[in-house]
């Protein structure tokens, strides 16, 4: 896997992905961000588990997530955003 110093070094196809843990890893961000427990979330109604890569679909189509899982996911995304901005 390539290691990059900043987003500007990435191809458009590499940036437009839904696997944010992979993106964080490519940017060489801390292991705690790439291995953090934000790998899945549960749906509120069915309680079924979905991979983090599907979170955008739940938000897009208004499918409610388990409240705790959604809070963890949002916090993880905020941490990731802060780290990327520092790059």
C-alpha positions in Angstrom: 0.0 0.0 0.0 1.2 3.5 -0.9 1.9 5.9 1.9 1.1 9.5 1.2 1.8 12.8 3.0 -1.3 14.6 2.0 -4.6 14.3 0.1 -3.3 16.3 -2.8 -1.0 13.4 -3.7 -3.9 11.1 -4.2 -5.7 10.3 -7.5 -9.4 11.3 -7.6 -10.4 7.6 -7.7 -8.5 7.0 -4.4 -10.2 9.9 -2.6 -13.8 9.0 -3.7 -14.1 5.9 -1.6 -16.3 4.8 1.2 -13.6 2.9 3.1 -12.3 5.7 5.3 -10.2 3.5 7.4 -8.2 2.6 4.3 -8.0 6.3 3.4 -6.6 7.1 6.8 -4.1 4.2 6.5 -2.9 5.5 3.1 -2.4 8.9 4.7 -0.3 7.4 7.4 -2.6 8.5 10.2 -2.3 7.0 13.6 -3.1 3.3 14.0 -5.8 4.2 16.6 -7.8 5.9 13.9 -7.5 3.1 11.4 -8.2 0.3 13.9 -10.7 2.1 16.1 -14.0 0.3 16.9 -15.9 2.3 14.3 -15.9 -0.7 11.9 -19.6 -1.4 12.0 -22.9 0.1 13.2 -26.3 -1.4 14.1 -29.6 -0.3 12.6 -32.1 1.0 15.2 -35.2 -0.9 14.0 -33.8 -4.3 12.9 -30.7 -4.3 15.2 -28.8 -5.8 12.3 -25.1 -4.8 11.9 -23.8 -3.0 8.8 -20.2 -2.2 7.9 -19.0 1.4 8.4 -18.8 1.8 4.6 -22.6 1.7 4.5 -23.2 4.6 7.0 -23.6 7.1 4.2 -26.5 5.1 2.8 -28.3 5.1 6.2 -27.9 8.8 6.4 -28.8 9.4 2.8 -32.0 7.4 3.0 -33.0 8.3 6.5 -32.5 4.8 8.0 -32.1 5.3 11.8 -28.9 3.9 13.4 -28.5 2.7 17.0 -27.9 6.0 18.9 -24.7 4.9 20.6 -23.2 3.5 17.4 -24.0 6.7 15.5 -22.4 8.8 18.2 -19.3 6.7 18.0 -19.2 6.9 14.2 -19.7 10.7 14.2 -16.9 11.1 16.8 -14.6 8.9 14.8 -15.4 10.9 11.6 -14.6 14.2 13.5 -11.3 12.8 14.7 -10.4 11.7 11.1 -11.4 15.1 9.8 -9.1 16.8 12.3 -6.2 14.6 11.4 -6.7 15.1 7.7 -6.8 18.9 8.1 -3.5 18.8 9.9 -1.9 17.0 7.0 
